[in-house]
Amino acid sequence: MNRKALILVLAMVLIIAGSFAYWRLHYKQAPAVTVISLYGNVDIRQVQLAFNGAERIDKMLVQEGAQVKKGQLLATLDTTRLSQNFNLRQGQVTAAQQTLLRLETGNRPEEIRKAQADASAAKIDADNARRTYQRQLELAKQDFIAKQDVDNAKSAADAAQAKFNAIHETQNLAMLGPRKEDIAVAKATLQASEASLAIARKDLADAALYAPSNGVIQNRILEPGDMASPQRPVYTLALTSPLWVRAYITGPELGKVKLGMHAEISTDSYPGKHYDGWVGYISPSSEFTPKAVETTEVRSDLVYQVRIFTCNTQNELRLGMPATITIRLDQPPPTDNRNDVATCNKP
Protein backbone atom coordinates (compact mmCIF):
# COMPACT_ATOMS: atom_id res chain seq x y z
CA MET A 1 0.00 0.00 0.00
CA ASN A 2 1.43 3.38 -0.97
CA ARG A 3 1.63 6.40 1.23
CA LYS A 4 -1.34 8.21 -0.34
CA ALA A 5 -3.69 5.28 0.16
CA LEU A 6 -2.67 5.02 3.82
CA ILE A 7 -3.35 8.68 4.41
CA LEU A 8 -6.78 8.32 2.77
CA VAL A 9 -7.70 5.37 5.00
CA LEU A 10 -6.60 7.22 8.14
CA ALA A 11 -8.64 10.25 7.12
CA MET A 12 -11.73 8.13 6.62
CA VAL A 13 -11.26 6.51 10.04
CA LEU A 14 -10.93 9.91 11.67
CA ILE A 15 -14.09 11.16 9.92
CA ILE A 16 -16.08 8.12 11.04
CA ALA A 17 -14.79 8.42 14.63
CA GLY A 18 -15.61 12.13 14.73
CA SER A 19 -19.08 11.56 13.37
CA PHE A 20 -19.75 8.89 16.00
CA ALA A 21 -18.52 11.14 18.78
CA TYR A 22 -20.67 13.99 17.52
CA TRP A 23 -23.71 11.72 17.43
CA ARG A 24 -23.12 10.52 21.01
CA LEU A 25 -22.70 14.09 22.20
CA HIS A 26 -25.76 15.61 20.51
CA TYR A 27 -28.22 12.87 19.67
CA LYS A 28 -27.94 10.29 22.39
CA GLN A 29 -31.24 10.17 24.39
CA ALA A 30 -30.98 11.74 27.85
CA PRO A 31 -31.98 9.59 30.82
CA ALA A 32 -35.68 9.88 31.78
CA VAL A 33 -36.53 12.33 34.61
CA THR A 34 -38.18 10.48 37.51
CA VAL A 35 -38.26 13.23 40.16
CA ILE A 36 -39.53 16.81 40.15
CA SER A 37 -38.31 19.22 42.80
CA LEU A 38 -40.29 22.36 43.59
CA TYR A 39 -39.57 25.20 45.98
CA GLY A 40 -42.13 27.25 47.86
CA ASN A 41 -43.37 28.56 51.19
CA VAL A 42 -45.73 27.23 53.84
CA ASP A 43 -49.25 28.71 53.85
CA ILE A 44 -51.94 28.41 56.52
CA ARG A 45 -55.51 29.57 56.86
CA GLN A 46 -56.27 32.35 59.32
CA VAL A 47 -59.65 33.06 60.90
CA GLN A 48 -60.68 36.34 62.50
CA LEU A 49 -62.88 35.28 65.44
CA ALA A 50 -65.54 37.75 66.60
CA PHE A 51 -68.69 37.64 68.71
CA ASN A 52 -71.98 37.68 66.84
CA GLY A 53 -73.34 40.33 69.18
CA ALA A 54 -72.54 43.65 70.83
CA GLU A 55 -71.79 43.57 74.57
CA ARG A 56 -68.94 43.97 77.07
CA ILE A 57 -66.43 41.11 77.18
CA ASP A 58 -66.60 39.28 80.49
CA LYS A 59 -63.85 36.62 80.18
CA MET A 60 -60.93 35.85 77.85
CA LEU A 61 -59.94 32.24 78.43
CA VAL A 62 -56.86 31.64 76.22
CA GLN A 63 -53.58 33.41 75.53
CA GLU A 64 -51.54 33.92 72.38
CA GLY A 65 -49.76 30.78 71.26
CA ALA A 66 -52.28 28.45 72.91
CA GLN A 67 -53.32 25.38 70.95
CA VAL A 68 -57.09 25.03 70.91
CA LYS A 69 -59.47 22.28 69.86
CA LYS A 70 -62.62 22.57 67.78
CA GLY A 71 -65.55 23.57 70.01
CA GLN A 72 -63.34 24.87 72.85
CA LEU A 73 -64.72 27.90 74.72
CA LEU A 74 -62.48 30.92 74.09
CA ALA A 75 -64.31 33.93 75.54
CA THR A 76 -67.66 35.06 76.97
CA LEU A 77 -69.71 38.25 77.10
CA ASP A 78 -71.60 39.79 80.02
CA THR A 79 -75.01 38.09 79.82
CA THR A 80 -77.01 40.14 82.36
CA ARG A 81 -79.08 42.02 79.78
CA LEU A 82 -79.30 39.04 77.44
CA SER A 83 -80.59 36.74 80.20
CA GLN A 84 -83.26 39.23 81.25
CA ASN A 85 -84.39 39.64 77.66
CA PHE A 86 -84.57 35.86 77.30
CA ASN A 87 -86.71 35.55 80.43
CA LEU A 88 -89.02 38.30 79.15
CA ARG A 89 -89.51 36.57 75.79
CA GLN A 90 -90.07 33.23 77.51
CA GLY A 91 -92.82 34.78 79.66
CA GLN A 92 -94.48 36.24 76.57
CA VAL A 93 -94.50 32.81 74.92
CA THR A 94 -96.07 31.23 78.01
CA ALA A 95 -98.80 33.88 78.10
CA ALA A 96 -99.52 33.46 74.38
CA GLN A 97 -99.70 29.67 74.78
CA GLN A 98 -102.24 29.96 77.59
CA THR A 99 -104.34 32.44 75.62
CA LEU A 100 -104.48 30.13 72.63
CA LEU A 101 -105.24 27.13 74.85
CA ARG A 102 -108.15 28.99 76.46
CA LEU A 103 -109.62 29.91 73.10
CA GLU A 104 -109.20 26.43 71.61
CA THR A 105 -110.69 24.78 74.71
CA GLY A 106 -113.74 27.03 74.67
CA ASN A 107 -115.93 28.03 77.61
CA ARG A 108 -116.00 25.86 80.70
CA PRO A 109 -119.19 23.85 81.42
CA GLU A 110 -119.78 25.98 84.50
CA GLU A 111 -119.77 29.13 82.35
CA ILE A 112 -122.28 27.59 79.95
CA ARG A 113 -124.57 26.51 82.80
CA LYS A 114 -124.38 30.00 84.29
CA ALA A 115 -125.34 31.52 80.91
CA GLN A 116 -128.26 29.10 80.70
CA ALA A 117 -129.37 30.00 84.25
CA ASP A 118 -129.15 33.72 83.48
CA ALA A 119 -131.23 33.19 80.37
CA SER A 120 -133.83 31.21 82.33
CA ALA A 121 -134.07 33.94 84.98
CA ALA A 122 -134.41 36.60 82.32
CA LYS A 123 -137.16 34.56 80.63
CA ILE A 124 -139.07 34.37 83.90
CA ASP A 125 -138.75 38.12 84.43
CA ALA A 126 -139.89 38.80 80.86
CA ASP A 127 -142.92 36.50 81.19
CA ASN A 128 -143.84 38.09 84.51
CA ALA A 129 -143.54 41.59 83.08
CA ARG A 130 -145.69 40.59 80.09
CA ARG A 131 -148.43 39.18 82.36
CA THR A 132 -148.31 42.29 84.52
CA TYR A 133 -148.79 44.42 81.42
CA GLN A 134 -151.78 42.33 80.35
CA ARG A 135 -153.44 42.76 83.73
CA GLN A 136 -152.78 46.49 83.75
CA LEU A 137 -154.24 46.73 80.28
CA GLU A 138 -157.50 45.02 81.38
CA LEU A 139 -157.77 47.27 84.40
CA ALA A 140 -157.27 50.35 82.25
CA LYS A 141 -160.13 49.30 79.99
CA GLN A 142 -162.38 49.31 83.07
CA ASP A 143 -160.97 52.70 84.14
CA PHE A 144 -159.60 51.26 87.37
CA ILE A 145 -156.08 52.61 86.77
CA ALA A 146 -154.55 55.45 84.91
CA LYS A 147 -153.27 55.06 81.34
CA GLN A 148 -149.77 56.02 82.58
CA ASP A 149 -149.64 52.87 84.66
CA VAL A 150 -150.37 50.84 81.55
CA ASP A 151 -147.60 52.58 79.64
CA ASN A 152 -145.18 51.91 82.50
CA ALA A 153 -146.14 48.24 82.56
CA LYS A 154 -145.70 47.96 78.79
CA SER A 155 -142.25 49.60 79.01
CA ALA A 156 -141.23 47.22 81.79
CA ALA A 157 -142.40 44.22 79.75
CA ASP A 158 -140.52 45.37 76.64
CA ALA A 159 -137.36 45.98 78.68
CA ALA A 160 -137.59 42.58 80.31
CA GLN A 161 -138.05 40.90 76.92
CA ALA A 162 -135.06 42.78 75.46
CA LYS A 163 -132.95 41.80 78.44
CA PHE A 164 -133.95 38.17 77.94
CA ASN A 165 -133.06 38.33 74.25
CA ALA A 166 -129.61 39.72 75.06
CA ILE A 167 -128.92 37.11 77.74
CA HIS A 168 -130.20 34.37 75.44
CA GLU A 169 -127.72 35.44 72.71
CA THR A 170 -124.97 35.47 75.32
CA GLN A 171 -125.93 31.88 76.14
CA ASN A 172 -125.69 30.95 72.45
CA LEU A 173 -122.24 32.56 72.18
CA ALA A 174 -121.08 30.67 75.26
CA MET A 175 -122.18 27.41 73.69
CA LEU A 176 -120.59 28.21 70.29
CA GLY A 177 -117.22 29.11 71.83
CA PRO A 178 -114.58 31.63 70.57
CA ARG A 179 -114.56 32.88 66.99
CA LYS A 180 -112.13 31.20 64.59
CA GLU A 181 -110.70 34.63 63.78
CA ASP A 182 -109.78 35.12 67.45
CA ILE A 183 -108.07 31.72 67.48
CA ALA A 184 -106.12 32.66 64.34
CA VAL A 185 -104.99 35.91 65.96
CA ALA A 186 -103.88 34.00 69.07
CA LYS A 187 -101.90 31.55 66.92
CA ALA A 188 -100.18 34.39 65.08
CA THR A 189 -99.34 36.08 68.39
CA LEU A 190 -97.85 32.84 69.69
CA GLN A 191 -95.73 32.43 66.54
CA ALA A 192 -94.41 35.98 66.88
CA SER A 193 -93.59 35.40 70.55
CA GLU A 194 -91.79 32.13 69.75
CA ALA A 195 -89.76 33.88 67.04
CA SER A 196 -88.75 36.58 69.52
CA LEU A 197 -87.78 33.88 72.02
CA ALA A 198 -85.65 32.10 69.40
CA ILE A 199 -83.81 35.35 68.67
CA ALA A 200 -83.24 35.94 72.40
CA ARG A 201 -81.97 32.36 72.80
CA LYS A 202 -79.59 32.84 69.85
CA ASP A 203 -78.34 36.15 71.29
CA LEU A 204 -77.66 34.41 74.60
CA ALA A 205 -75.82 31.55 72.87
CA ASP A 206 -73.76 34.04 70.84
CA ALA A 207 -72.40 35.44 74.11
CA ALA A 208 -69.96 32.50 74.09
CA LEU A 209 -67.15 32.33 71.49
CA TYR A 210 -65.98 28.84 70.48
CA ALA A 211 -63.08 27.68 68.31
CA PRO A 212 -64.41 26.67 64.86
CA SER A 213 -61.48 24.29 64.23
CA ASN A 214 -58.24 23.03 65.72
CA GLY A 215 -55.50 25.61 65.61
CA VAL A 216 -53.21 28.03 67.41
CA ILE A 217 -54.20 31.45 68.79
CA GLN A 218 -52.03 33.81 66.78
CA ASN A 219 -53.27 37.15 68.17
CA ARG A 220 -55.33 38.15 71.22
CA ILE A 221 -56.80 41.45 70.12
CA LEU A 222 -59.35 42.47 72.78
CA GLU A 223 -59.44 42.15 76.58
CA PRO A 224 -62.15 41.85 79.29
CA GLY A 225 -64.12 45.08 79.52
CA ASP A 226 -63.74 45.88 75.82
CA MET A 227 -66.92 46.37 73.82
CA ALA A 228 -67.27 43.46 71.41
CA SER A 229 -69.19 43.50 68.14
CA PRO A 230 -69.34 41.42 64.95
CA GLN A 231 -67.03 43.96 63.29
CA ARG A 232 -64.29 43.70 65.97
CA PRO A 233 -62.21 40.49 65.96
CA VAL A 234 -61.32 39.09 69.37
CA TYR A 235 -58.72 36.51 68.32
CA THR A 236 -56.83 35.51 65.19
CA LEU A 237 -56.81 31.72 64.86
CA ALA A 238 -54.22 29.97 62.68
CA LEU A 239 -55.59 26.69 61.31
CA THR A 240 -52.50 24.50 61.42
CA SER A 241 -54.03 21.34 60.01
CA PRO A 242 -54.31 21.04 57.17
CA LEU A 243 -51.78 23.45 55.72
CA TRP A 244 -49.99 23.51 52.41
CA VAL A 245 -46.82 24.56 50.65
CA ARG A 246 -47.47 27.02 47.85
CA ALA A 247 -45.12 26.43 44.94
CA TYR A 248 -44.99 27.05 41.19
CA ILE A 249 -44.47 24.63 38.32
CA THR A 250 -43.49 25.37 34.73
CA GLY A 251 -45.57 24.52 31.70
CA PRO A 252 -43.38 21.61 30.49
CA GLU A 253 -43.62 19.94 33.91
CA LEU A 254 -47.33 20.65 34.38
CA GLY A 255 -48.48 17.58 32.47
CA LYS A 256 -46.42 15.27 34.68
CA VAL A 257 -48.12 16.23 37.94
CA LYS A 258 -51.64 15.05 38.81
CA LEU A 259 -54.00 15.81 41.67
CA GLY A 260 -53.61 13.35 44.53
CA MET A 261 -50.00 12.42 43.74
CA HIS A 262 -47.85 11.68 46.80
CA ALA A 263 -45.16 14.23 47.65
CA GLU A 264 -42.52 14.77 50.30
CA ILE A 265 -41.88 18.09 52.03
CA SER A 266 -38.59 19.05 53.65
CA THR A 267 -37.33 22.24 55.29
CA ASP A 268 -34.02 23.73 56.35
CA SER A 269 -35.32 24.01 59.93
CA TYR A 270 -35.47 20.22 60.34
CA PRO A 271 -32.72 18.72 58.14
CA GLY A 272 -33.29 15.13 57.16
CA LYS A 273 -36.95 15.17 58.21
CA HIS A 274 -39.66 14.63 55.60
CA TYR A 275 -43.38 15.30 55.82
CA ASP A 276 -45.89 13.30 53.81
CA GLY A 277 -48.13 15.33 51.55
CA TRP A 278 -50.14 15.22 48.38
CA VAL A 279 -50.90 17.47 45.44
CA GLY A 280 -54.20 19.05 46.44
CA TYR A 281 -54.52 21.95 44.02
CA ILE A 282 -53.27 22.90 40.55
CA SER A 283 -54.16 26.34 39.29
CA PRO A 284 -56.36 26.33 36.17
CA SER A 285 -54.63 29.44 34.83
CA SER A 286 -51.05 30.51 34.34
CA GLU A 287 -49.32 33.56 35.74
CA PHE A 288 -45.98 35.26 35.49
CA THR A 289 -43.34 34.09 37.92
CA PRO A 290 -44.08 35.83 41.24
CA LYS A 291 -41.67 38.47 42.46
CA ALA A 292 -40.69 36.35 45.44
CA VAL A 293 -39.10 33.70 43.20
CA GLU A 294 -38.23 35.86 40.21
CA THR A 295 -34.80 35.60 38.64
CA THR A 296 -33.36 37.18 35.53
CA GLU A 297 -33.61 33.94 33.58
CA VAL A 298 -37.25 33.18 34.42
CA ARG A 299 -38.62 36.69 34.75
CA SER A 300 -40.96 36.39 31.77
CA ASP A 301 -41.81 32.66 32.14
CA LEU A 302 -45.36 31.52 32.79
CA VAL A 303 -45.89 29.19 35.73
CA TYR A 304 -48.82 27.48 37.47
CA GLN A 305 -49.45 27.55 41.20
CA VAL A 306 -49.67 24.20 42.97
CA ARG A 307 -50.43 23.44 46.60
CA ILE A 308 -48.93 20.46 48.37
CA PHE A 309 -51.14 19.68 51.37
CA THR A 310 -49.93 18.09 54.60
CA CYS A 311 -51.54 17.42 57.96
CA ASN A 312 -48.57 18.77 59.99
CA THR A 313 -49.38 16.65 63.02
CA GLN A 314 -46.07 17.66 64.65
CA ASN A 315 -46.93 21.38 64.43
CA GLU A 316 -43.44 22.10 63.11
CA LEU A 317 -44.27 23.91 59.86
CA ARG A 318 -44.78 27.64 60.24
CA LEU A 319 -46.31 30.32 58.09
CA GLY A 320 -43.89 31.52 55.40
CA MET A 321 -41.28 28.81 56.08
CA PRO A 322 -39.30 27.92 52.91
CA ALA A 323 -39.82 24.31 51.88
CA THR A 324 -38.70 21.87 49.19
CA ILE A 325 -41.19 19.51 47.56
CA THR A 326 -40.14 16.25 45.94
CA ILE A 327 -42.58 14.44 43.64
CA ARG A 328 -41.65 11.07 42.17
CA LEU A 329 -43.05 10.62 38.66
CA ASP A 330 -42.75 6.81 38.67
CA GLN A 331 -45.39 6.38 41.40
CA PRO A 332 -48.70 4.63 40.64
CA PRO A 333 -51.48 6.92 39.37
CA PRO A 334 -53.57 8.36 42.22
CA THR A 335 -56.85 6.48 42.68
CA ASP A 336 -58.66 8.80 45.11
CA ASN A 337 -59.63 12.44 44.94
CA ARG A 338 -58.42 13.51 48.39
CA ASN A 339 -60.08 16.19 50.38
CA ASP A 340 -57.63 18.06 52.59
CA VAL A 341 -59.88 18.44 55.66
CA ALA A 342 -61.33 14.92 55.50
CA THR A 343 -57.89 13.38 55.07
CA CYS A 344 -56.45 15.11 58.11
CA ASN A 345 -59.50 14.33 60.23
CA LYS A 346 -59.26 10.58 59.65
CA PRO A 347 -58.37 8.68 62.84
Secondary structure, 3 states (H helix, E strand, C coil): CCHHHHHHHHHHHHHHHHHHHHHHHHCCCCCCCCEEEEEEEEEEEEEEECCCCCEEEEEECCCCCCEECCCCEEEEECCHHHHHHHHHHHHHHHHHHHHHHHHHHCCCHHHHHHHHHHHHHHHHHHHHHHHHHHHHHHHHHCCCCCHHHHHHHHHHHHHHHHHHHHHHHHHHHHHHCCCHHHHHHHHHHHHHHHHHHHHHHHHHHCCEEECCCCEEEEEECCCCCCEEECCECCEEEEEEEEEEEEEEEEHHHHCCCCCCCEEEEECCCCCCCCEEEEEEEECCCCEECCHHHCCCCCCCCEEEEEEEEECCCCCCCCCCCEEEEEEECCCCCCCCCCCHHHHHHCC
